[in-house]
Amino acid sequence: MADSSYTPPKIWTWDKDNGGRFAGINRPTAGAREDQDLPVGKHGFQLYSLGTPNGQKATIMFEELLEAGYSDAEYDAWMIKIMEGQQFWSGFVELNPNSKIPALVDRSGPKPFRVFESGAILLHLAEKFDCLLPRDPAGRAETISWLMWQMGTGPFLGGGFGHFYAYAPVKIEYAIDRYAMEVKRQLDVLDRRLADHEYLAGSEYTIADMATWPWYGALAKGLVYGAGEFLSVHEYKNVQRWTDAIAKRPAVKRGRMVNRISGDPASQLHERHDASDFDTKTQDKIGEPAKT
């Protein structure tokens, strides 16, 4: 249905009051808004993030590496409160000029360096530890292909469908219909692939699953945007099977807790600096959930 109530001007200008839920932080410009350094912990990897689907990719990866016995993968996970604009601190912008979580500093070698964007972090760690990325050329190519698939489709699910369905100040039928169609197609792509393969890249769990599960696993269980019934997610049986299998992994259970600020306080570990933090520093033990 066409919306005849709006005619785009010849040149767009920013209306700072027309941003819906995120009007207070979104702007059409990049760069730092506040001079603020980031904290640095004791481990070789410093992660600055929040427990969103993109943030979960990185924390699950670290926990999988530790679960596999790679003790050098110990990390400090610091919370970036995006609704308070901390992603626009000067220290964070130095790590990611796009001001999106997660961002990583690899301090494990003689010279620290940054890695930003969740897919890049997964690939960097997989290559560094030779883990969760197949060595054979065909398996590696398949894994990276699905990883890039998720990086490309994620914005349609989050910034497209999620925004217009759950966050936009007005419901726009065309926008919701268009993005719902695309998300349903994405779910069908996954369902068809998983009909014949245990995991996305084949028989092995890889960084491709780790990138995709926080988004589409949560969607399959109706945990994001309140859209499970709307999208009939129960129809995608193979996605449901894959989602349930990955959810049982101990490292996934831990990784989902890190930098999390919603849900059961026992499932929220706002910062992670040691493995023992999961037993002693969840919010049910030390305080109230963070406000966003």
QUIWO-V491970 format. One record per helix or strand. SS is the DSSP state (~ for helix, > for strand). FROM is the first residue (numbers start at 1). TO is the last residue. If there is no record, write none. Layout:
[[SS | FROM | TO] [SS | FROM | TO]]
This chain:
[[~ | 20 | 22] [> | 34 | 34] [> | 45 | 49] [~ | 53 | 67] [~ | 71 | 73] [> | 75 | 79] [~ | 82 | 84] [~ | 86 | 88] [> | 89 | 89] [~ | 90 | 95] [> | 103 | 106] [> | 113 | 116] [~ | 118 | 129] [~ | 137 | 167] [~ | 173 | 196] [> | 199 | 199] [> | 202 | 202] [~ | 207 | 220] [~ | 233 | 235] [~ | 237 | 247] [~ | 250 | 255] [> | 258 | 258] [~ | 265 | 267] [> | 269 | 269] [> | 272 | 272] [~ | 277 | 280] [~ | 283 | 286]]
